Amino acid sequence: MRGRFLFVLVLAFTAWAANVKLYLKDGGYQLVREYQVQSDRVRFYSVERSEWEEMPLDMVDLKRTEAESATRQAELEKEAKLVTEEKQAERQLQDEAERIPREPGVYWMDGAQAREVKQADTKIRTEPVGRSILRRLSPLPPETTKTATLEVDGAHSATVFANQEQEFYIQLSETEPFGIARLRIKGAARVAENISYMMDEADEEFELVPTLQLELMDGLYKIWPKDPLPAGEYAVVQYTQGKANMRVWDFAVKGK
């Protein structure tokens, strides 16, 4: 949409820039489509009267006319370059989107090849009882559970990136919030979130890093960190606040 708007804008700008103010030494000007200096006269096509006319060269402020024409030409070239770059960016994003599988999940681009980030198995570890319940089981009854953590097995992810600004693509299974979360190492596991159960709802606490997001097509988003990620454990997450249903695609960023 933005690209089409810029294209229309440039067309309008081109039509405007095609007209030139032929400045006169008395302070006035003639709006012309083009002009030609012929010996001691200036021949021009009048926009107002739609015909060719002439006037003595010594009546025309040629220096001012040429300076403004050069400025308009530079502006036109700048706008044209902007549209070209915008269209190239749109084509690149479209090409990227076409390479991403339609199956729900998280992906990253390895050159021109889309690679899948494996979804992690998560467990809810309750406190103080210390039981571990698989995420796929039904929610814990609030009368027996006060606090818990959602954890991923292993202190470190098997998926490691050297790029601190790694870009990801998430194909949503349903419309839910998503982001990149920092994971906390806890013994032989990584904690994705802390959960406090209140009545029939779960109060969830997790650390999302600032990200930039771009919708490529319906349900498909590109997401990447706003700032370079320090070395550590992270995950692309999808969740519904208050439901303790976080899905986790874990990865790590290694230090330089």
ChimeraX commands (.cxc) that place a marker at each C-alpha (Angstrom):
marker #1 position 0.00,0.00,0.00 radius 0.5
marker #1 position 2.77,2.43,0.96 radius 0.5
marker #1 position 4.65,1.59,-2.23 radius 0.5
marker #1 position 1.61,2.36,-4.37 radius 0.5
marker #1 position 1.12,5.63,-2.51 radius 0.5
marker #1 position 4.73,6.63,-3.16 radius 0.5
marker #1 position 4.36,5.70,-6.82 radius 0.5
marker #1 position 1.31,7.97,-7.17 radius 0.5
marker #1 position 3.17,10.67,-5.27 radius 0.5
marker #1 position 6.08,10.51,-7.68 radius 0.5
marker #1 position 3.75,10.69,-10.67 radius 0.5
marker #1 position 2.20,13.83,-9.24 radius 0.5
marker #1 position 5.61,15.20,-8.39 radius 0.5
marker #1 position 6.82,14.45,-11.92 radius 0.5
marker #1 position 3.91,16.37,-13.41 radius 0.5
marker #1 position 4.65,19.28,-11.09 radius 0.5
marker #1 position 8.39,19.19,-11.79 radius 0.5
marker #1 position 7.76,19.12,-15.55 radius 0.5
marker #1 position 6.53,22.70,-15.27 radius 0.5
marker #1 position 9.21,25.35,-14.91 radius 0.5
marker #1 position 9.03,28.89,-13.60 radius 0.5
marker #1 position 10.70,31.08,-16.19 radius 0.5
marker #1 position 11.70,33.99,-13.96 radius 0.5
marker #1 position 11.72,37.54,-15.26 radius 0.5
marker #1 position 14.05,40.30,-14.17 radius 0.5
marker #1 position 11.08,42.44,-13.10 radius 0.5
marker #1 position 10.27,39.87,-10.37 radius 0.5
marker #1 position 7.48,38.02,-12.18 radius 0.5
marker #1 position 7.60,34.66,-13.94 radius 0.5
marker #1 position 5.98,32.61,-16.67 radius 0.5
marker #1 position 4.93,29.01,-15.90 radius 0.5
marker #1 position 6.26,27.03,-18.84 radius 0.5
marker #1 position 6.50,23.39,-19.83 radius 0.5
marker #1 position 9.91,23.94,-21.44 radius 0.5
marker #1 position 12.02,26.74,-22.80 radius 0.5
marker #1 position 14.87,27.24,-25.29 radius 0.5
marker #1 position 17.48,29.99,-25.42 radius 0.5
marker #1 position 17.85,31.05,-29.04 radius 0.5
marker #1 position 20.45,33.77,-29.57 radius 0.5
marker #1 position 18.97,36.93,-28.01 radius 0.5
marker #1 position 15.52,35.44,-27.39 radius 0.5
marker #1 position 13.90,32.80,-25.22 radius 0.5
marker #1 position 11.30,30.54,-26.80 radius 0.5
marker #1 position 8.95,28.85,-24.32 radius 0.5
marker #1 position 5.75,26.81,-24.19 radius 0.5
marker #1 position 3.25,28.61,-21.97 radius 0.5
marker #1 position 1.30,26.35,-19.62 radius 0.5
marker #1 position -1.36,29.04,-19.20 radius 0.5
marker #1 position -1.98,29.58,-22.91 radius 0.5
marker #1 position -0.90,26.15,-24.24 radius 0.5
marker #1 position 1.19,27.61,-27.06 radius 0.5
marker #1 position 4.74,28.55,-27.96 radius 0.5
marker #1 position 5.80,32.13,-27.31 radius 0.5
marker #1 position 8.98,34.22,-27.33 radius 0.5
marker #1 position 10.47,37.11,-25.35 radius 0.5
marker #1 position 13.82,38.96,-25.37 radius 0.5
marker #1 position 16.59,37.19,-23.45 radius 0.5
marker #1 position 17.46,40.34,-21.49 radius 0.5
marker #1 position 13.98,40.17,-19.83 radius 0.5
marker #1 position 14.65,36.71,-18.42 radius 0.5
marker #1 position 16.45,35.96,-15.13 radius 0.5
marker #1 position 18.10,32.89,-16.60 radius 0.5
marker #1 position 20.39,32.22,-13.62 radius 0.5
marker #1 position 17.50,31.99,-11.15 radius 0.5
marker #1 position 15.45,29.88,-13.59 radius 0.5
marker #1 position 18.25,27.35,-14.10 radius 0.5
marker #1 position 19.00,27.14,-10.35 radius 0.5
marker #1 position 15.39,26.31,-9.49 radius 0.5
marker #1 position 15.16,23.79,-12.34 radius 0.5
marker #1 position 18.26,22.01,-11.01 radius 0.5
marker #1 position 16.77,21.89,-7.49 radius 0.5
marker #1 position 13.51,20.42,-8.76 radius 0.5
marker #1 position 15.36,17.81,-10.78 radius 0.5
marker #1 position 17.36,16.74,-7.71 radius 0.5
marker #1 position 14.14,16.41,-5.67 radius 0.5
marker #1 position 12.54,14.35,-8.41 radius 0.5
marker #1 position 15.51,11.99,-8.55 radius 0.5
marker #1 position 15.43,11.63,-4.75 radius 0.5
marker #1 position 11.73,10.71,-4.79 radius 0.5
marker #1 position 12.25,8.25,-7.64 radius 0.5
marker #1 position 15.09,6.57,-5.71 radius 0.5
marker #1 position 12.86,6.30,-2.64 radius 0.5
marker #1 position 10.14,4.53,-4.63 radius 0.5
marker #1 position 12.69,2.16,-6.19 radius 0.5
marker #1 position 14.08,1.23,-2.78 radius 0.5
marker #1 position 10.58,0.80,-1.36 radius 0.5
marker #1 position 9.55,-1.54,-4.18 radius 0.5
marker #1 position 12.76,-3.55,-3.80 radius 0.5
marker #1 position 12.10,-3.94,-0.07 radius 0.5
marker #1 position 8.52,-5.06,-0.72 radius 0.5
marker #1 position 9.68,-7.64,-3.27 radius 0.5
marker #1 position 12.28,-8.94,-0.83 radius 0.5
marker #1 position 9.71,-9.34,1.96 radius 0.5
marker #1 position 7.33,-11.08,-0.44 radius 0.5
marker #1 position 10.08,-13.49,-1.48 radius 0.5
marker #1 position 10.86,-14.20,2.18 radius 0.5
marker #1 position 7.20,-14.83,3.00 radius 0.5
marker #1 position 6.86,-17.30,0.14 radius 0.5
marker #1 position 9.75,-19.35,1.52 radius 0.5
marker #1 position 8.21,-19.74,4.99 radius 0.5
marker #1 position 6.09,-22.90,5.47 radius 0.5
marker #1 position 2.41,-22.36,6.18 radius 0.5
marker #1 position 2.46,-24.75,9.14 radius 0.5
marker #1 position 2.30,-22.97,12.53 radius 0.5
marker #1 position 5.72,-22.58,14.09 radius 0.5
marker #1 position 8.87,-20.47,14.23 radius 0.5
marker #1 position 11.44,-20.29,11.44 radius 0.5
marker #1 position 14.66,-18.51,10.50 radius 0.5
marker #1 position 16.37,-17.98,7.17 radius 0.5
marker #1 position 19.62,-19.82,6.51 radius 0.5
marker #1 position 20.57,-18.02,3.31 radius 0.5
marker #1 position 17.60,-18.70,1.02 radius 0.5
marker #1 position 16.48,-21.76,3.01 radius 0.5
marker #1 position 13.87,-21.58,5.78 radius 0.5
marker #1 position 14.86,-23.54,8.88 radius 0.5
marker #1 position 12.46,-24.50,11.65 radius 0.5
marker #1 position 13.12,-23.77,15.32 radius 0.5
marker #1 position 11.98,-26.80,17.27 radius 0.5
marker #1 position 9.22,-26.14,19.80 radius 0.5
marker #1 position 10.45,-26.97,23.30 radius 0.5
marker #1 position 8.72,-29.33,25.67 radius 0.5
marker #1 position 7.78,-27.37,28.78 radius 0.5
marker #1 position 6.89,-28.36,32.32 radius 0.5
marker #1 position 5.14,-26.55,35.12 radius 0.5
marker #1 position 7.05,-27.03,38.37 radius 0.5
marker #1 position 4.96,-26.18,41.41 radius 0.5
marker #1 position 6.11,-24.69,44.69 radius 0.5
marker #1 position 6.56,-25.72,47.40 radius 0.5
marker #1 position 5.44,-29.24,46.52 radius 0.5
marker #1 position 8.08,-29.55,43.81 radius 0.5
marker #1 position 6.04,-31.69,41.42 radius 0.5
marker #1 position 6.58,-31.33,37.64 radius 0.5
marker #1 position 3.51,-31.47,35.45 radius 0.5
marker #1 position 3.74,-31.69,31.67 radius 0.5
marker #1 position 2.32,-28.63,29.89 radius 0.5
marker #1 position -0.10,-30.83,27.99 radius 0.5
marker #1 position -1.93,-31.88,31.16 radius 0.5
marker #1 position -4.93,-29.95,32.44 radius 0.5
marker #1 position -4.27,-26.83,34.61 radius 0.5
marker #1 position -3.46,-27.42,38.24 radius 0.5
marker #1 position -6.34,-26.82,40.66 radius 0.5
marker #1 position -5.89,-23.41,42.36 radius 0.5
marker #1 position -6.66,-24.80,45.81 radius 0.5
marker #1 position -3.54,-27.02,45.68 radius 0.5
marker #1 position -1.20,-24.69,43.79 radius 0.5
marker #1 position 0.07,-21.29,44.87 radius 0.5
marker #1 position 3.14,-20.58,42.76 radius 0.5
marker #1 position 4.88,-22.35,39.90 radius 0.5
marker #1 position 7.42,-21.91,37.13 radius 0.5
marker #1 position 7.17,-22.90,33.48 radius 0.5
marker #1 position 10.47,-24.54,32.61 radius 0.5
marker #1 position 12.38,-25.97,29.67 radius 0.5
marker #1 position 14.68,-28.93,30.32 radius 0.5
marker #1 position 18.40,-28.31,29.96 radius 0.5
marker #1 position 20.51,-25.37,31.05 radius 0.5
marker #1 position 21.32,-24.44,27.46 radius 0.5
marker #1 position 19.49,-24.53,24.14 radius 0.5
marker #1 position 20.73,-26.75,21.32 radius 0.5
marker #1 position 19.85,-23.96,18.86 radius 0.5
marker #1 position 22.60,-21.35,19.04 radius 0.5
marker #1 position 23.00,-18.17,17.00 radius 0.5
marker #1 position 26.05,-15.95,16.68 radius 0.5
marker #1 position 23.92,-13.12,15.27 radius 0.5
marker #1 position 22.76,-10.93,18.15 radius 0.5
marker #1 position 20.05,-9.45,15.90 radius 0.5
marker #1 position 18.75,-12.76,14.60 radius 0.5
marker #1 position 15.46,-12.46,12.70 radius 0.5
marker #1 position 12.64,-14.97,13.11 radius 0.5
marker #1 position 9.35,-15.73,11.36 radius 0.5
marker #1 position 6.37,-16.95,13.33 radius 0.5
marker #1 position 3.35,-18.55,11.67 radius 0.5
marker #1 position 0.60,-18.23,14.27 radius 0.5
marker #1 position -1.78,-21.11,14.91 radius 0.5
marker #1 position -4.27,-18.58,16.30 radius 0.5
marker #1 position -4.35,-14.87,17.04 radius 0.5
marker #1 position -2.34,-14.50,20.25 radius 0.5
marker #1 position 0.40,-12.21,21.59 radius 0.5
marker #1 position 3.96,-13.27,20.86 radius 0.5
marker #1 position 7.47,-11.97,21.43 radius 0.5
marker #1 position 11.03,-12.86,22.38 radius 0.5
marker #1 position 11.54,-13.72,26.04 radius 0.5
marker #1 position 14.71,-14.00,28.09 radius 0.5
marker #1 position 15.02,-17.35,29.90 radius 0.5
marker #1 position 16.59,-17.73,33.34 radius 0.5
marker #1 position 18.89,-20.68,34.02 radius 0.5
marker #1 position 17.85,-22.63,37.11 radius 0.5
marker #1 position 19.99,-25.67,37.74 radius 0.5
marker #1 position 19.49,-28.11,34.88 radius 0.5
marker #1 position 16.54,-26.18,33.44 radius 0.5
marker #1 position 15.58,-22.76,32.07 radius 0.5
marker #1 position 12.66,-20.78,33.48 radius 0.5
marker #1 position 10.42,-19.12,30.89 radius 0.5
marker #1 position 7.93,-17.59,33.35 radius 0.5
marker #1 position 6.81,-17.45,36.97 radius 0.5
marker #1 position 3.16,-18.27,37.63 radius 0.5
marker #1 position 0.97,-17.37,40.59 radius 0.5
marker #1 position -2.48,-18.98,40.68 radius 0.5
marker #1 position -5.31,-16.77,41.88 radius 0.5
marker #1 position -8.75,-18.36,41.87 radius 0.5
marker #1 position -9.25,-19.66,38.32 radius 0.5
marker #1 position -6.65,-17.41,36.69 radius 0.5
marker #1 position -2.87,-17.48,36.46 radius 0.5
marker #1 position -0.80,-14.36,37.07 radius 0.5
marker #1 position 2.23,-14.74,34.78 radius 0.5
marker #1 position 5.55,-12.92,34.91 radius 0.5
marker #1 position 8.10,-13.21,32.11 radius 0.5
marker #1 position 10.73,-10.95,30.59 radius 0.5
marker #1 position 10.08,-9.86,27.03 radius 0.5
marker #1 position 12.88,-8.05,25.21 radius 0.5
marker #1 position 11.97,-5.06,22.99 radius 0.5
marker #1 position 11.31,-6.27,19.46 radius 0.5
marker #1 position 10.27,-5.03,16.05 radius 0.5
marker #1 position 7.50,-6.89,14.25 radius 0.5
marker #1 position 6.24,-6.87,10.68 radius 0.5
marker #1 position 3.21,-8.74,9.32 radius 0.5
marker #1 position 4.17,-10.33,6.00 radius 0.5
marker #1 position 0.78,-11.90,5.35 radius 0.5
marker #1 position -2.23,-13.04,7.34 radius 0.5
marker #1 position -0.89,-14.85,10.43 radius 0.5
marker #1 position 2.77,-14.69,9.37 radius 0.5
marker #1 position 5.04,-12.22,11.17 radius 0.5
marker #1 position 8.69,-11.32,11.05 radius 0.5
marker #1 position 10.15,-10.53,14.48 radius 0.5
marker #1 position 13.62,-9.45,15.56 radius 0.5
marker #1 position 15.18,-7.75,18.59 radius 0.5
marker #1 position 15.19,-3.97,18.61 radius 0.5
marker #1 position 18.70,-3.98,20.09 radius 0.5
marker #1 position 21.45,-6.62,19.86 radius 0.5
marker #1 position 20.84,-9.42,22.34 radius 0.5
marker #1 position 23.50,-10.04,24.99 radius 0.5
marker #1 position 24.79,-13.60,25.19 radius 0.5
marker #1 position 22.24,-15.77,26.96 radius 0.5
marker #1 position 19.20,-18.01,26.71 radius 0.5
marker #1 position 16.05,-16.81,24.91 radius 0.5
marker #1 position 12.89,-18.04,23.24 radius 0.5
marker #1 position 10.28,-16.92,20.78 radius 0.5
marker #1 position 7.04,-17.31,22.75 radius 0.5
marker #1 position 3.34,-17.30,21.99 radius 0.5
marker #1 position 0.87,-16.98,24.84 radius 0.5
marker #1 position -2.47,-15.83,26.20 radius 0.5
marker #1 position -2.03,-13.72,29.32 radius 0.5
marker #1 position -3.64,-15.33,32.37 radius 0.5
marker #1 position -3.98,-18.81,30.84 radius 0.5
marker #1 position -0.51,-20.28,31.48 radius 0.5
marker #1 position -0.49,-21.68,27.96 radius 0.5
marker #1 position 2.87,-20.34,26.76 radius 0.5
marker #1 position 4.45,-22.08,23.78 radius 0.5
marker #1 position 8.23,-21.85,23.64 radius 0.5
marker #1 position 10.73,-22.04,20.77 radius 0.5
marker #1 position 14.05,-21.78,22.57 radius 0.5
marker #1 position 17.41,-20.57,21.30 radius 0.5
marker #1 position 20.66,-19.14,22.63 radius 0.5
marker #1 position 22.89,-16.26,21.60 radius 0.5
marker #1 position 26.58,-16.86,22.07 radius 0.5
marker #1 position 29.02,-14.16,23.09 radius 0.5
marker #1 position 31.61,-12.73,20.74 radius 0.5
marker link #1:1,2 radius 0.2
marker link #1:2,3 radius 0.2
marker link #1:3,4 radius 0.2
marker link #1:4,5 radius 0.2
marker link #1:5,6 radius 0.2
marker link #1:6,7 radius 0.2
marker link #1:7,8 radius 0.2
marker link #1:8,9 radius 0.2
marker link #1:9,10 radius 0.2
marker link #1:10,11 radius 0.2
marker link #1:11,12 radius 0.2
marker link #1:12,13 radius 0.2
marker link #1:13,14 radius 0.2
marker link #1:14,15 radius 0.2
marker link #1:15,16 radius 0.2
marker link #1:16,17 radius 0.2
marker link #1:17,18 radius 0.2
marker link #1:18,19 radius 0.2
marker link #1:19,20 radius 0.2
marker link #1:20,21 radius 0.2
marker link #1:21,22 radius 0.2
marker link #1:22,23 radius 0.2
marker link #1:23,24 radius 0.2
marker link #1:24,25 radius 0.2
marker link #1:25,26 radius 0.2
marker link #1:26,27 radius 0.2
marker link #1:27,28 radius 0.2
marker link #1:28,29 radius 0.2
marker link #1:29,30 radius 0.2
marker link #1:30,31 radius 0.2
marker link #1:31,32 radius 0.2
marker link #1:32,33 radius 0.2
marker link #1:33,34 radius 0.2
marker link #1:34,35 radius 0.2
marker link #1:35,36 radius 0.2
marker link #1:36,37 radius 0.2
marker link #1:37,38 radius 0.2
marker link #1:38,39 radius 0.2
marker link #1:39,40 radius 0.2
marker link #1:40,41 radius 0.2
marker link #1:41,42 radius 0.2
marker link #1:42,43 radius 0.2
marker link #1:43,44 radius 0.2
marker link #1:44,45 radius 0.2
marker link #1:45,46 radius 0.2
marker link #1:46,47 radius 0.2
marker link #1:47,48 radius 0.2
marker link #1:48,49 radius 0.2
marker link #1:49,50 radius 0.2
marker link #1:50,51 radius 0.2
marker link #1:51,52 radius 0.2
marker link #1:52,53 radius 0.2
marker link #1:53,54 radius 0.2
marker link #1:54,55 radius 0.2
marker link #1:55,56 radius 0.2
marker link #1:56,57 radius 0.2
marker link #1:57,58 radius 0.2
marker link #1:58,59 radius 0.2
marker link #1:59,60 radius 0.2
marker link #1:60,61 radius 0.2
marker link #1:61,62 radius 0.2
marker link #1:62,63 radius 0.2
marker link #1:63,64 radius 0.2
marker link #1:64,65 radius 0.2
marker link #1:65,66 radius 0.2
marker link #1:66,67 radius 0.2
marker link #1:67,68 radius 0.2
marker link #1:68,69 radius 0.2
marker link #1:69,70 radius 0.2
marker link #1:70,71 radius 0.2
marker link #1:71,72 radius 0.2
marker link #1:72,73 radius 0.2
marker link #1:73,74 radius 0.2
marker link #1:74,75 radius 0.2
marker link #1:75,76 radius 0.2
marker link #1:76,77 radius 0.2
marker link #1:77,78 radius 0.2
marker link #1:78,79 radius 0.2
marker link #1:79,80 radius 0.2
marker link #1:80,81 radius 0.2
marker link #1:81,82 radius 0.2
marker link #1:82,83 radius 0.2
marker link #1:83,84 radius 0.2
marker link #1:84,85 radius 0.2
marker link #1:85,86 radius 0.2
marker link #1:86,87 radius 0.2
marker link #1:87,88 radius 0.2
marker link #1:88,89 radius 0.2
marker link #1:89,90 radius 0.2
marker link #1:90,91 radius 0.2
marker link #1:91,92 radius 0.2
marker link #1:92,93 radius 0.2
marker link #1:93,94 radius 0.2
marker link #1:94,95 radius 0.2
marker link #1:95,96 radius 0.2
marker link #1:96,97 radius 0.2
marker link #1:97,98 radius 0.2
marker link #1:98,99 radius 0.2
marker link #1:99,100 radius 0.2
marker link #1:100,101 radius 0.2
marker link #1:101,102 radius 0.2
marker link #1:102,103 radius 0.2
marker link #1:103,104 radius 0.2
marker link #1:104,105 radius 0.2
marker link #1:105,106 radius 0.2
marker link #1:106,107 radius 0.2
marker link #1:107,108 radius 0.2
marker link #1:108,109 radius 0.2
marker link #1:109,110 radius 0.2
marker link #1:110,111 radius 0.2
marker link #1:111,112 radius 0.2
marker link #1:112,113 radius 0.2
marker link #1:113,114 radius 0.2
marker link #1:114,115 radius 0.2
marker link #1:115,116 radius 0.2
marker link #1:116,117 radius 0.2
marker link #1:117,118 radius 0.2
marker link #1:118,119 radius 0.2
marker link #1:119,120 radius 0.2
marker link #1:120,121 radius 0.2
marker link #1:121,122 radius 0.2
marker link #1:122,123 radius 0.2
marker link #1:123,124 radius 0.2
marker link #1:124,125 radius 0.2
marker link #1:125,126 radius 0.2
marker link #1:126,127 radius 0.2
marker link #1:127,128 radius 0.2
marker link #1:128,129 radius 0.2
marker link #1:129,130 radius 0.2
marker link #1:130,131 radius 0.2
marker link #1:131,132 radius 0.2
marker link #1:132,133 radius 0.2
marker link #1:133,134 radius 0.2
marker link #1:134,135 radius 0.2
marker link #1:135,136 radius 0.2
marker link #1:136,137 radius 0.2
marker link #1:137,138 radius 0.2
marker link #1:138,139 radius 0.2
marker link #1:139,140 radius 0.2
marker link #1:140,141 radius 0.2
marker link #1:141,142 radius 0.2
marker link #1:142,143 radius 0.2
marker link #1:143,144 radius 0.2
marker link #1:144,145 radius 0.2
marker link #1:145,146 radius 0.2
marker link #1:146,147 radius 0.2
marker link #1:147,148 radius 0.2
marker link #1:148,149 radius 0.2
marker link #1:149,150 radius 0.2
marker link #1:150,151 radius 0.2
marker link #1:151,152 radius 0.2
marker link #1:152,153 radius 0.2
marker link #1:153,154 radius 0.2
marker link #1:154,155 radius 0.2
marker link #1:155,156 radius 0.2
marker link #1:156,157 radius 0.2
marker link #1:157,158 radius 0.2
marker link #1:158,159 radius 0.2
marker link #1:159,160 radius 0.2
marker link #1:160,161 radius 0.2
marker link #1:161,162 radius 0.2
marker link #1:162,163 radius 0.2
marker link #1:163,164 radius 0.2
marker link #1:164,165 radius 0.2
marker link #1:165,166 radius 0.2
marker link #1:166,167 radius 0.2
marker link #1:167,168 radius 0.2
marker link #1:168,169 radius 0.2
marker link #1:169,170 radius 0.2
marker link #1:170,171 radius 0.2
marker link #1:171,172 radius 0.2
marker link #1:172,173 radius 0.2
marker link #1:173,174 radius 0.2
marker link #1:174,175 radius 0.2
marker link #1:175,176 radius 0.2
marker link #1:176,177 radius 0.2
marker link #1:177,178 radius 0.2
marker link #1:178,179 radius 0.2
marker link #1:179,180 radius 0.2
marker link #1:180,181 radius 0.2
marker link #1:181,182 radius 0.2
marker link #1:182,183 radius 0.2
marker link #1:183,184 radius 0.2
marker link #1:184,185 radius 0.2
marker link #1:185,186 radius 0.2
marker link #1:186,187 radius 0.2
marker link #1:187,188 radius 0.2
marker link #1:188,189 radius 0.2
marker link #1:189,190 radius 0.2
marker link #1:190,191 radius 0.2
marker link #1:191,192 radius 0.2
marker link #1:192,193 radius 0.2
marker link #1:193,194 radius 0.2
marker link #1:194,195 radius 0.2
marker link #1:195,196 radius 0.2
marker link #1:196,197 radius 0.2
marker link #1:197,198 radius 0.2
marker link #1:198,199 radius 0.2
marker link #1:199,200 radius 0.2
marker link #1:200,201 radius 0.2
marker link #1:201,202 radius 0.2
marker link #1:202,203 radius 0.2
marker link #1:203,204 radius 0.2
marker link #1:204,205 radius 0.2
marker link #1:205,206 radius 0.2
marker link #1:206,207 radius 0.2
marker link #1:207,208 radius 0.2
marker link #1:208,209 radius 0.2
marker link #1:209,210 radius 0.2
marker link #1:210,211 radius 0.2
marker link #1:211,212 radius 0.2
marker link #1:212,213 radius 0.2
marker link #1:213,214 radius 0.2
marker link #1:214,215 radius 0.2
marker link #1:215,216 radius 0.2
marker link #1:216,217 radius 0.2
marker link #1:217,218 radius 0.2
marker link #1:218,219 radius 0.2
marker link #1:219,220 radius 0.2
marker link #1:220,221 radius 0.2
marker link #1:221,222 radius 0.2
marker link #1:222,223 radius 0.2
marker link #1:223,224 radius 0.2
marker link #1:224,225 radius 0.2
marker link #1:225,226 radius 0.2
marker link #1:226,227 radius 0.2
marker link #1:227,228 radius 0.2
marker link #1:228,229 radius 0.2
marker link #1:229,230 radius 0.2
marker link #1:230,231 radius 0.2
marker link #1:231,232 radius 0.2
marker link #1:232,233 radius 0.2
marker link #1:233,234 radius 0.2
marker link #1:234,235 radius 0.2
marker link #1:235,236 radius 0.2
marker link #1:236,237 radius 0.2
marker link #1:237,238 radius 0.2
marker link #1:238,239 radius 0.2
marker link #1:239,240 radius 0.2
marker link #1:240,241 radius 0.2
marker link #1:241,242 radius 0.2
marker link #1:242,243 radius 0.2
marker link #1:243,244 radius 0.2
marker link #1:244,245 radius 0.2
marker link #1:245,246 radius 0.2
marker link #1:246,247 radius 0.2
marker link #1:247,248 radius 0.2
marker link #1:248,249 radius 0.2
marker link #1:249,250 radius 0.2
marker link #1:250,251 radius 0.2
marker link #1:251,252 radius 0.2
marker link #1:252,253 radius 0.2
marker link #1:253,254 radius 0.2
marker link #1:254,255 radius 0.2
marker link #1:255,256 radius 0.2
view
